[in-house]
Amino acid sequence: MAQTIKKDMTIAEVVMKWPETAGTFMEWGLHCYGCAVAKYENVEQGAVAHGIDPDKLVEALNEKVEKDEE
């Protein structure tokens, strides 16, 4: 699996580029993907702030994007 989404990308950037990831963020407890902080907070920072393993979140986000591209 190619890693399209990376930990250093902002949450807003990910959701704008791949809107289908919004549901994944919600499932993982990151309900702030649409708030002002999402413009500045990267995926890793958001995950850590919510007690989530950033590597596992990035893996789930990439799986979502890959699945939707099939």
N, CA and C of each residue as an Amber inpcrd file, in Angstrom:
protein
   210
   0.8520000  -1.1910000   0.0000000   0.0000000   0.0000000   0.0000000
   0.8910000   1.2460000   0.0000000   0.6660000   2.1170000  -0.9440000
   1.3930000   3.3840000  -0.9800000   0.8290000   4.2970000   0.0940000
   1.7230000   4.9910000   0.7570000   1.2530000   5.8840000   1.8200000
   0.9900000   7.2550000   1.2190000  -0.2840000   7.5490000   1.0190000
  -0.7100000   8.8080000   0.4420000  -0.7610000   9.8860000   1.5120000
  -1.3500000   9.5260000   2.6490000  -1.5110000  10.4560000   3.7610000
  -0.3610000  10.2410000   4.7320000   0.2200000  11.3500000   5.1600000
   1.3580000  11.2840000   6.0780000   1.0190000  12.0400000   7.3620000
   1.7330000  11.6900000   8.4380000   1.4690000  12.2630000   9.7610000
   1.6630000  13.7740000   9.8160000   2.5290000  14.3100000   8.9540000
   2.8200000  15.7440000   9.0320000   1.8470000  16.6050000   8.2310000
   0.8770000  15.9770000   7.5810000  -0.1440000  16.7350000   6.8430000
  -1.1630000  17.2800000   7.8380000  -1.6770000  18.4810000   7.5760000
  -2.7030000  19.0040000   8.4780000  -3.9910000  18.2140000   8.2970000
  -4.7710000  18.1860000   9.3540000  -6.0440000  17.4690000   9.3130000
  -6.9400000  18.0660000   8.2280000  -6.9840000  19.3880000   8.1630000
  -7.8110000  20.0590000   7.1530000  -7.3580000  19.7090000   5.7450000
  -6.0490000  19.6470000   5.5360000  -5.5030000  19.3000000   4.2210000
  -5.9590000  17.9030000   3.7990000  -5.9200000  16.9680000   4.7380000
  -6.3220000  15.5880000   4.4410000  -7.8040000  15.5400000   4.0690000
  -8.6510000  16.1920000   4.8720000 -10.0970000  16.1370000   4.6230000
 -10.4700000  16.8880000   3.3420000  -9.7700000  17.9780000   3.0460000
 -10.0630000  18.7190000   1.8180000  -9.6850000  17.8970000   0.5830000
  -8.5460000  17.2160000   0.6640000  -8.0580000  16.4430000  -0.4770000
  -8.8110000  15.1160000  -0.6340000  -9.1670000  14.4990000   0.5070000
  -9.8760000  13.2160000   0.5110000 -11.0610000  13.3330000   1.4640000
 -12.1840000  13.8820000   1.0270000 -13.3540000  14.0870000   1.8920000
 -13.8570000  12.7980000   2.5530000 -13.6230000  11.6740000   1.9100000
 -14.0690000  10.4020000   2.4740000 -13.3830000  10.0590000   3.7940000
 -12.2800000  10.7490000   4.1170000 -11.5780000  10.4800000   5.3770000
 -12.2830000  11.0990000   6.5860000 -13.2350000  11.9910000   6.3600000
 -13.9480000  12.6240000   7.4800000 -14.5800000  11.5670000   8.3820000
 -15.1640000  10.5480000   7.7770000 -15.7790000   9.4700000   8.5540000
 -14.7560000   8.7060000   9.3700000 -13.5780000   8.5160000   8.8160000
 -12.5100000   7.8120000   9.5380000 -12.0660000   8.6320000  10.7370000
 -11.9040000   9.9400000  10.5370000 -11.5430000  10.7920000  11.6770000
 -12.6030000  10.6840000  12.7720000 -13.8700000  10.6920000  12.3850000
 -14.9650000  10.5830000  13.3540000 -14.9070000   9.2440000  14.0940000
 -14.7120000   8.1700000  13.3540000 -14.6430000   6.8350000  13.9560000
 -13.5220000   6.7330000  14.9850000 -12.4400000   7.4450000  14.7490000
 -11.2830000   7.3930000  15.6430000 -11.3750000   8.4210000  16.7690000
 -12.4580000   9.1870000  16.8270000 -12.6450000  10.1340000  17.9230000
 -12.0900000  11.5190000  17.6720000 -11.6690000  11.8020000  16.4520000
 -11.1910000  13.1450000  16.1160000 -12.3290000  13.8910000  15.4350000
 -13.2200000  14.4160000  16.2380000 -14.4110000  15.0940000  15.7340000
 -14.1200000  16.5370000  15.3220000 -12.8950000  16.9610000  15.5340000
 -12.5390000  18.3630000  15.2700000 -11.9830000  18.5640000  13.8620000
 -12.1740000  17.6000000  12.9620000 -11.5870000  17.7410000  11.6300000
 -12.0770000  18.9850000  10.9000000 -13.2130000  19.5270000  11.3040000
 -13.7490000  20.7060000  10.6350000 -13.5620000  21.9940000  11.4130000
 -12.9130000  21.9320000  12.5600000 -12.7540000  23.1390000  13.3760000
 -11.5170000  23.9310000  12.9540000 -11.3680000  25.1030000  13.4970000
 -10.2610000  25.9950000  13.1400000  -8.8960000  25.3770000  13.4290000
  -8.7980000  24.5970000  14.4800000  -7.5140000  23.9870000  14.8490000
  -7.0390000  23.0220000  13.7590000  -7.9540000  22.4060000  13.0510000
  -7.6020000  21.4340000  12.0180000  -6.7460000  22.0490000  10.9120000
  -6.8230000  23.3610000  10.7500000  -6.0210000  24.0390000   9.7270000
  -4.5420000  24.0650000  10.0970000  -4.2540000  23.9930000  11.4030000
  -2.8820000  24.1340000  11.8770000  -2.3210000  22.8530000  12.4850000
  -3.2010000  21.9800000  12.9500000  -2.7800000  20.7630000  13.6250000
  -2.6030000  19.6460000  12.6050000  -1.4410000  18.9850000  12.6700000
  -1.2650000  17.8840000  11.7340000  -1.8660000  16.6040000  12.3050000
  -1.9160000  15.5820000  11.4950000  -2.5590000  14.3310000  11.8720000
  -1.9120000  13.7540000  13.1290000  -0.6050000  13.7920000  13.1900000
   0.1000000  13.2540000  14.3560000  -0.2580000  14.0200000  15.6250000
  -0.2530000  15.3340000  15.5630000  -0.5890000  16.1530000  16.7360000
  -2.0170000  15.8830000  17.1980000  -2.9440000  15.7980000  16.2650000
  -4.3340000  15.5370000  16.6090000  -4.5010000  14.1760000  17.2540000
  -3.8250000  13.1870000  16.6960000  -3.9150000  11.8320000  17.2420000
  -3.3640000  11.7880000  18.6630000  -2.1840000  12.3410000  18.8630000
  -1.5490000  12.3270000  20.1860000  -2.4170000  13.0660000  21.2000000
  -2.9900000  14.1920000  20.8030000  -3.8390000  14.9780000  21.7100000
  -5.0700000  14.1910000  22.1590000  -5.4860000  13.2150000  21.3460000
  -6.6660000  12.4100000  21.6710000  -6.2940000  11.0010000  22.1490000
  -4.9990000  10.7830000  22.4350000  -4.5570000   9.4920000  22.9460000
  -4.6050000   8.3690000  21.9240000  -4.4260000   8.7200000  20.6600000
  -4.5000000   7.7560000  19.5620000  -3.1050000   7.5550000  18.9840000
  -2.7950000   6.3260000  18.6220000  -1.5220000   6.0180000  17.9750000
  -1.5440000   6.6390000  16.5710000  -0.6790000   7.6210000  16.3060000
  -0.7270000   8.2960000  15.0040000  -0.4340000   7.3740000  13.8210000
   0.4280000   6.3850000  14.0330000   0.7460000   5.4640000  12.9360000
  -0.4720000   4.6340000  12.5530000  -1.2290000   4.1950000  13.5420000
  -2.4270000   3.3940000  13.2720000  -3.5120000   4.2450000  12.5920000
  -3.6270000   5.5040000  13.0140000  -4.6020000   6.3980000  12.3890000
  -4.2380000   6.6430000  10.9300000  -2.9770000   6.9330000  10.6660000
  -2.5310000   7.1710000   9.2890000  -2.7770000   5.9280000   8.4370000
  -2.5290000   4.7630000   9.0070000  -2.7800000   3.5120000   8.2900000
  -4.2660000   3.3870000   7.9360000  -5.1440000   3.6920000   8.8880000
  -6.5880000   3.6150000   8.6480000  -7.0280000   4.6330000   7.5930000
  -6.4750000   5.8280000   7.6510000  -6.8190000   6.8640000   6.6670000
  -6.3940000   6.4340000   5.2620000  -5.1840000   5.9040000   5.1590000
  -4.6990000   5.4500000   3.8570000  -5.5010000   4.2640000   3.3310000
  -5.9100000   3.3710000   4.2280000  -6.7460000   2.2470000   3.8130000
  -8.0730000   2.7560000   3.2490000  -8.6330000   3.7720000   3.8770000
  -9.8940000   4.3580000   3.4060000  -9.7370000   4.9430000   2.0090000
  -8.6710000   5.7160000   1.8210000  -8.4340000   6.3540000   0.5290000
  -8.1930000   5.2860000  -0.5490000  -7.3920000   4.2910000  -0.2130000
  -7.0880000   3.2310000  -1.1710000  -8.3430000   2.4520000  -1.5430000
  -9.1720000   2.1520000  -0.5520000 -10.4100000   1.3890000  -0.7880000
 -11.3570000   2.1750000  -1.7080000 -11.4490000   3.4780000  -1.4870000
 -12.3550000   4.2970000  -2.2960000 -11.8460000   4.5070000  -3.7220000
 -10.5400000   4.2990000  -3.9390000  -9.9810000   4.4710000  -5.2770000
 -10.1780000   3.2270000  -6.1370000 -10.5300000   2.0990000  -5.5050000
 -10.6990000   0.8440000  -6.2550000 -11.9330000   0.8680000  -7.1300000
